[in-house]
Amino acid sequence: MTADWLLRAPCRGLDGFTPSEDDWETAGDLKRLCGPQLPTCGPCPFRAVCIATVKPAQALFDGIAGGRLWCNGTAIAALDDVFEDELTEPKLRASCGTEAGAKDHRRHGERVCPSCAQAEREASARRKEARAKQPQQLQLDFAAT
């Protein structure tokens, strides 16, 4: 697909998708400035090509691209209907098959590969099980005496 999609994108000609670095300092500032524009990406059929063109993770992009709000190349907010398919294919990484591997895929704007997704699910289950095994703390009320 050529760049003609830019001429048909719902965001064409609109401001507020990539604020000046002088206008914000924190991710919260970025959400406040760009958040209202995020719904513009909702009906857009070009979200995947937008991400592929902008390459927000690799470029450490700050702003809106592909139905997501990016801060330093990490998606910090997204529309409810964003799909993993809109991200680039995962690359085999040395960290694949680990929870850190899943984070690496996300950091690079990729889908999480199946082995990393499984490792992430297993780590989450282990944390949940460990929390369930922790003894409940007693709370003493000394004011009642």
Buried (B, 14 or more C-beta within 10 A) or exposed (E): EEEEBEEEBBBEEEEBBBBEEEEBEEBEEBBEBBBEBBEBBEEBEBBBBBBBBBBBBEEEBBBBBBBBBBBEBBBBBBBEEBEEEBBBEBEEBEBBBBBBBBBBBBBBBBBBBEBBBEBBEEBEEEEEEEEEEEEEEEEEEEEEE
